[in-house]
Amino acid sequence: DYLVQARGGLVHMSQIAHELVEFSRSAHTTFDDTGTNAAVEEAVKVMSDRAVAAGVSIVCRLADSMPAVPGTSLFQVFCNLVKNAIDAMPEGGTLTILTEVIGSQAVIHFEDTGVGLPEEIGRVFEPFFTTKQPGKGTGLGLAVCKDIIEKCGGRITAARRLQGGASFTIQIPLEYCTPAAQPVCGGN
C-alpha cells in the first residue's frame, strides 16, 4: 500500500517537472512570424480531438486583417486557453474565439460556456493557483500565458460571463505587431 502511494506521488511530481520544463522552453517558436489568426487556427487544430471527445464545439470568428506578434509563443497561449476551456466544460459546451483590431490594440477573446471562474478571480494568473482536482493541473498555465503576453507589451484579463462560463481577453498594442498577413481562412 505504501509503495502504491509513493508511486502515485512520484508520477504527480514527474508531471509537474515536465510541465515546468515545457513552459520554460517555450517549445512552440515556429509561429514567430505567423499571423495571430494562423496561431489560433493551429491551436484549435491541435486541440480538436480533445474538444470532440469532451463534446465541446469551437467557433472561430477571425478578423481578416489581424497582425502578427513576432517573437512570441502565442500558439502556446492559445493552446492553453483552449485546453482550459475544454476542461471547464465536462458536460460539453461551446468555446468561441474572436479576433479583432480595436483602436490601437489587437484583441483576442476566448469565451466558454463552462463552469465559470472561482471567487478568487484575481488569483487565476498566480503561479500554482488552480481550481482543478489534485493531479489534474499544476496552476502554471495561466501564469505562463500572462508572462508571454506581457513580454510582448500586452495584457490578459479574465472575467465571468453573465450567461455563465468564463471570458479571457488578450490585448496587444499594434506598435508591438507586424502588419497584417494575408488571411488564412478568410475570416469567419
Residue frames as qw, qx, qy, qz and C-alpha x, y, z in Angstrom:
[[0.000, 0.886, 0.464, 0.000, 0.00, 0.00, 0.00],
 [0.322, -0.783, 0.113, 0.520, 2.86, 2.36, 0.86],
 [0.403, -0.147, 0.597, 0.678, 4.59, 1.68, -2.48],
 [0.220, 0.633, 0.658, 0.343, 1.38, 2.41, -4.40],
 [0.132, -0.947, -0.232, 0.181, 1.05, 5.78, -2.63],
 [0.413, -0.596, 0.341, 0.599, 4.72, 6.57, -3.20],
 [0.406, 0.181, 0.671, 0.593, 4.39, 5.72, -6.90],
 [0.111, 0.828, 0.529, 0.149, 1.34, 8.00, -7.22],
 [0.257, -0.896, 0.003, 0.362, 3.27, 10.87, -5.64],
 [0.462, -0.338, 0.526, 0.629, 6.24, 10.26, -7.91],
 [0.345, 0.479, 0.665, 0.458, 4.05, 10.28, -11.03],
 [0.026, -0.941, -0.337, 0.031, 2.49, 13.58, -9.90],
 [0.366, -0.753, 0.234, 0.495, 5.93, 15.12, -9.26],
 [0.484, -0.010, 0.635, 0.602, 7.08, 13.94, -12.68],
 [0.239, 0.736, 0.566, 0.286, 4.09, 15.64, -14.34],
 [0.176, -0.954, -0.097, 0.225, 4.83, 18.91, -12.54],
 [0.457, -0.520, 0.438, 0.574, 8.51, 18.77, -13.54],
 [0.446, 0.297, 0.670, 0.513, 7.56, 18.02, -17.16],
 [0.116, 0.885, 0.431, 0.136, 5.18, 20.99, -17.30],
 [0.311, -0.862, 0.106, 0.387, 7.78, 23.30, -15.77],
 [0.485, -0.242, 0.573, 0.614, 10.34, 22.23, -18.39],
 [0.350, 0.548, 0.646, 0.400, 7.85, 22.64, -21.25],
 [0.014, -0.958, -0.287, 0.013, 6.81, 26.12, -20.14],
 [0.392, -0.755, 0.240, 0.467, 10.36, 27.28, -19.51],
 [0.515, -0.030, 0.619, 0.592, 11.42, 26.19, -23.00],
 [0.430, 0.618, 0.056, -0.655, 8.61, 27.96, -24.86],
 [0.554, -0.044, 0.775, 0.302, 8.80, 25.00, -27.23],
 [0.476, 0.643, 0.577, 0.163, 6.45, 26.38, -29.86],
 [0.142, -0.665, 0.134, 0.721, 8.52, 29.08, -31.55],
 [0.365, 0.175, 0.712, 0.573, 7.66, 28.09, -35.12],
 [0.107, 0.797, 0.578, 0.140, 4.89, 30.67, -35.09],
 [0.357, -0.489, -0.080, 0.792, 7.13, 33.69, -34.54],
 [0.019, 0.217, -0.359, -0.908, 6.37, 35.12, -37.97],
 [0.078, -0.395, -0.859, -0.318, 2.87, 33.69, -38.34],
 [0.276, -0.417, -0.124, -0.857, -0.22, 35.81, -38.06],
 [0.357, -0.151, 0.616, -0.686, -2.41, 35.77, -34.99],
 [0.814, 0.143, 0.015, -0.563, -5.24, 34.01, -36.84],
 [0.707, 0.336, -0.620, -0.042, -2.92, 31.25, -38.04],
 [0.103, 0.269, -0.808, 0.515, -1.79, 30.64, -34.45],
 [0.601, -0.006, 0.392, -0.697, -5.46, 30.46, -33.34],
 [0.837, 0.266, -0.254, -0.406, -6.28, 28.01, -36.14],
 [0.531, 0.349, -0.754, 0.165, -3.29, 25.81, -35.36],
 [0.168, -0.199, 0.732, -0.630, -4.15, 25.71, -31.64],
 [0.741, 0.105, 0.194, -0.634, -7.75, 24.75, -32.46],
 [0.769, 0.348, -0.495, -0.205, -6.49, 22.06, -34.83],
 [0.292, 0.334, -0.820, 0.362, -4.13, 20.63, -32.20],
 [0.248, -0.035, 0.701, -0.667, -6.87, 20.58, -29.54],
 [0.598, 0.044, -0.310, -0.738, -9.72, 19.43, -31.81],
 [0.586, -0.057, -0.806, -0.060, -9.63, 15.74, -30.84],
 [0.181, -0.132, -0.705, 0.673, -9.78, 16.66, -27.18],
 [0.344, 0.106, 0.102, -0.927, -12.70, 19.04, -27.86],
 [0.633, 0.002, -0.562, -0.532, -14.65, 16.41, -29.80],
 [0.484, -0.087, -0.841, 0.226, -14.09, 13.84, -27.04],
 [0.072, -0.219, -0.580, 0.781, -15.44, 16.33, -24.47],
 [0.131, 0.694, 0.702, 0.090, -18.45, 17.33, -26.59],
 [0.130, -0.724, -0.067, 0.674, -17.14, 20.88, -26.99],
 [0.568, 0.656, 0.350, 0.354, -17.67, 22.79, -30.21],
 [0.383, -0.465, 0.072, 0.795, -15.22, 25.55, -31.11],
 [0.376, 0.838, 0.373, 0.128, -16.45, 28.53, -33.08],
 [0.481, -0.266, 0.128, 0.826, -13.88, 30.90, -34.60],
 [0.271, 0.915, 0.294, 0.058, -14.73, 34.41, -35.75],
 [0.627, -0.307, 0.168, 0.696, -11.44, 35.74, -37.07],
 [0.197, 0.880, 0.009, -0.432, -10.93, 39.25, -38.44],
 [0.807, 0.557, 0.084, 0.177, -9.50, 39.40, -41.95],
 [0.432, 0.732, -0.253, 0.461, -6.60, 41.71, -41.12],
 [0.721, -0.690, 0.043, 0.053, -5.12, 40.54, -37.84],
 [0.228, 0.817, -0.518, 0.112, -1.45, 41.42, -37.37],
 [0.850, 0.011, -0.461, 0.254, 1.31, 39.08, -36.30],
 [0.462, -0.850, 0.223, -0.120, 3.06, 39.35, -32.95],
 [0.704, 0.479, -0.483, 0.204, 6.71, 38.49, -33.65],
 [0.246, 0.424, -0.696, 0.524, 8.97, 36.81, -31.13],
 [0.551, -0.256, 0.451, -0.654, 6.16, 35.36, -29.04],
 [0.053, -0.017, -0.997, -0.055, 4.64, 31.98, -28.38],
 [0.534, 0.014, 0.067, -0.843, 1.01, 32.89, -28.99],
 [0.678, 0.031, -0.671, -0.299, 0.40, 29.31, -30.10],
 [0.370, -0.042, -0.812, 0.449, 1.30, 28.12, -26.59],
 [0.214, 0.075, 0.384, -0.895, -1.01, 30.73, -25.02],
 [0.625, 0.075, -0.262, -0.731, -3.89, 29.82, -27.33],
 [0.602, 0.006, -0.796, -0.060, -3.44, 26.06, -26.74],
 [0.179, -0.072, -0.750, 0.633, -3.53, 26.60, -23.01],
 [0.368, 0.115, 0.210, -0.898, -6.67, 28.76, -23.16],
 [0.680, 0.065, -0.495, -0.537, -8.43, 26.23, -25.41],
 [0.497, -0.002, -0.844, 0.201, -7.39, 23.34, -23.12],
 [0.022, 0.081, 0.614, -0.785, -8.61, 25.19, -20.02],
 [0.530, 0.088, -0.056, -0.841, -11.93, 25.98, -21.70],
 [0.673, 0.031, -0.679, -0.291, -12.43, 22.33, -22.67],
 [0.354, -0.037, -0.814, 0.459, -11.59, 21.23, -19.11],
 [0.184, 0.095, 0.409, -0.889, -14.16, 23.74, -17.79],
 [0.670, 0.142, -0.141, -0.715, -16.93, 22.12, -19.87],
 [0.224, -0.200, 0.952, -0.060, -17.04, 18.49, -18.67],
 [0.510, 0.430, 0.699, -0.259, -20.61, 18.12, -19.96],
 [0.438, 0.438, 0.533, 0.576, -19.79, 19.74, -23.31],
 [0.016, -0.838, -0.236, 0.491, -20.42, 23.29, -24.46],
 [0.563, 0.741, 0.172, 0.323, -19.14, 25.96, -26.79],
 [0.480, -0.511, 0.097, 0.706, -15.88, 27.86, -26.96],
 [0.437, 0.857, 0.231, 0.145, -15.97, 30.99, -29.10],
 [0.561, -0.336, 0.158, 0.740, -12.72, 32.60, -30.24],
 [0.307, 0.909, 0.272, 0.068, -12.92, 36.09, -31.69],
 [0.549, -0.202, 0.111, 0.803, -10.07, 38.18, -33.12],
 [0.208, 0.896, 0.335, 0.203, -10.35, 41.85, -33.97],
 [0.419, 0.120, -0.130, 0.891, -8.48, 45.12, -34.07],
 [0.209, -0.873, -0.439, -0.014, -9.97, 47.75, -31.77],
 [0.118, -0.981, 0.136, 0.072, -8.32, 51.16, -31.98],
 [0.241, 0.752, -0.609, 0.072, -4.63, 50.62, -31.38],
 [0.494, -0.343, 0.761, -0.243, -4.99, 47.07, -30.00],
 [0.528, 0.094, -0.784, -0.312, -5.01, 43.57, -31.47],
 [0.549, -0.238, 0.496, -0.629, -7.66, 41.80, -29.38],
 [0.471, 0.036, -0.859, -0.198, -8.30, 38.07, -29.00],
 [0.600, -0.280, 0.329, -0.674, -11.31, 36.84, -26.97],
 [0.342, -0.003, -0.939, -0.035, -11.86, 33.31, -25.66],
 [0.531, -0.186, 0.275, -0.780, -15.38, 32.76, -24.26],
 [0.267, -0.016, -0.961, -0.074, -16.68, 29.44, -22.98],
 [0.637, -0.394, -0.208, -0.630, -19.96, 28.14, -21.58],
 [0.592, 0.043, -0.755, 0.279, -18.25, 26.20, -18.81],
 [0.551, -0.551, -0.575, 0.249, -18.34, 26.23, -15.03],
 [0.074, -0.961, -0.046, -0.261, -17.01, 29.77, -14.78],
 [0.404, 0.506, -0.486, 0.586, -14.23, 31.26, -12.70],
 [0.533, -0.364, -0.650, 0.401, -13.58, 30.89, -8.97],
 [0.266, -0.923, -0.271, 0.068, -14.46, 33.52, -6.38],
 [0.490, -0.644, 0.240, 0.536, -10.74, 34.32, -6.22],
 [0.673, 0.694, 0.222, 0.126, -10.81, 35.56, -9.83],
 [0.065, 0.949, -0.307, 0.023, -7.87, 37.87, -9.18],
 [0.535, -0.545, 0.642, 0.072, -5.68, 34.86, -8.38],
 [0.909, 0.327, 0.252, -0.065, -6.17, 32.88, -11.60],
 [0.598, 0.733, -0.252, 0.202, -2.92, 34.24, -13.07],
 [0.384, -0.738, 0.530, -0.161, -0.85, 33.46, -9.95],
 [0.447, 0.370, -0.814, -0.034, 1.69, 30.64, -10.32],
 [0.192, 0.002, -0.951, 0.242, 0.45, 27.35, -8.83],
 [0.452, 0.177, 0.422, -0.766, -3.12, 28.60, -8.28],
 [0.263, -0.019, -0.831, -0.490, -5.53, 26.00, -9.65],
 [0.648, -0.066, 0.264, -0.712, -9.15, 25.03, -9.24],
 [0.743, 0.198, -0.581, -0.267, -8.56, 21.60, -10.75],
 [0.920, -0.377, 0.003, -0.106, -8.58, 18.39, -8.75],
 [0.415, -0.680, 0.582, 0.164, -5.22, 17.27, -7.32],
 [0.571, -0.098, 0.743, 0.335, -3.14, 15.67, -10.04],
 [0.505, 0.666, 0.536, 0.123, -5.13, 17.35, -12.85],
 [0.338, 0.843, 0.048, 0.415, -3.22, 20.62, -13.12],
 [0.641, -0.109, -0.300, 0.698, -0.25, 22.49, -11.72],
 [0.117, -0.911, -0.283, 0.276, -1.60, 26.03, -11.83],
 [0.433, -0.392, 0.326, 0.744, 1.17, 27.16, -14.18],
 [0.416, 0.468, 0.636, 0.451, -0.74, 27.54, -17.45],
 [0.059, 0.928, 0.327, 0.170, -2.37, 30.94, -16.94],
 [0.435, -0.795, 0.154, 0.394, 0.68, 32.33, -15.15],
 [0.525, -0.130, 0.549, 0.637, 2.82, 31.45, -18.16],
 [0.294, 0.687, 0.554, 0.369, 0.19, 32.86, -20.54],
 [0.158, -0.970, -0.149, 0.113, 0.27, 36.15, -18.66],
 [0.509, -0.585, 0.351, 0.524, 4.07, 36.23, -18.76],
 [0.498, 0.196, 0.608, 0.586, 4.19, 35.60, -22.53],
 [0.151, 0.831, 0.463, 0.271, 1.56, 38.25, -23.26],
 [0.294, -0.926, -0.014, 0.238, 3.24, 40.84, -21.02],
 [0.585, -0.329, 0.424, 0.608, 6.60, 40.22, -22.73],
 [0.321, 0.346, 0.549, 0.690, 5.06, 41.47, -25.98],
 [0.013, -0.071, 0.063, -0.995, 3.63, 44.58, -24.32],
 [0.473, -0.347, -0.526, -0.615, 0.12, 43.21, -23.89],
 [0.316, -0.191, 0.663, -0.652, -2.21, 42.14, -21.16],
 [0.414, -0.209, -0.839, -0.285, -4.62, 39.29, -20.49],
 [0.370, -0.184, 0.420, -0.808, -7.72, 39.60, -18.33],
 [0.184, -0.227, -0.955, -0.052, -10.29, 37.14, -17.04],
 [0.399, -0.068, 0.176, -0.897, -13.98, 37.74, -16.38],
 [0.324, 0.264, 0.884, -0.211, -17.15, 35.84, -15.61],
 [0.135, -0.193, -0.595, -0.769, -19.71, 35.81, -18.41],
 [0.478, -0.048, 0.271, -0.834, -23.24, 36.90, -17.49],
 [0.827, 0.104, -0.298, -0.465, -24.60, 33.85, -19.32],
 [0.895, -0.337, 0.291, 0.016, -22.25, 31.57, -17.39],
 [0.861, 0.308, 0.041, 0.402, -18.76, 30.47, -18.23],
 [0.487, -0.620, 0.111, 0.605, -15.52, 32.39, -18.48],
 [0.515, 0.838, 0.076, 0.163, -14.05, 35.00, -20.78],
 [0.619, -0.444, 0.193, 0.618, -10.36, 35.66, -21.35],
 [0.420, 0.899, 0.111, 0.051, -9.30, 38.71, -23.34],
 [0.678, -0.206, 0.190, 0.679, -5.83, 39.36, -24.72],
 [0.255, 0.961, 0.097, -0.042, -4.90, 42.89, -25.81],
 [0.698, -0.172, 0.228, 0.657, -1.63, 43.62, -27.60],
 [0.103, 0.816, -0.031, -0.568, -0.73, 47.14, -28.74],
 [0.778, 0.611, 0.136, 0.057, -0.36, 47.35, -32.52],
 [0.107, 0.894, -0.434, 0.027, 3.03, 49.01, -32.04],
 [0.475, -0.445, 0.759, -0.012, 4.34, 45.58, -30.95],
 [0.782, 0.316, 0.533, -0.072, 2.83, 43.85, -34.00],
 [0.207, -0.192, 0.620, 0.732, 3.86, 43.44, -37.61],
 [0.462, 0.204, -0.203, -0.839, 1.44, 44.34, -40.40],
 [0.805, 0.123, 0.410, -0.410, -1.46, 42.02, -41.11],
 [0.210, -0.196, 0.877, 0.385, -0.63, 38.91, -43.09],
 [0.470, -0.022, -0.568, -0.675, -2.92, 37.53, -45.77],
 [0.723, -0.218, 0.328, -0.568, -5.95, 35.86, -44.15],
 [0.113, -0.241, 0.962, 0.054, -5.51, 32.14, -43.65],
 [0.173, 0.358, 0.916, -0.042, -9.17, 31.15, -43.56],
 [0.009, -0.456, -0.473, -0.753, -10.75, 34.29, -44.96],
 [0.221, -0.115, 0.402, -0.881, -12.18, 35.25, -41.58],
 [0.185, -0.353, -0.912, -0.091, -15.33, 33.70, -40.21]]
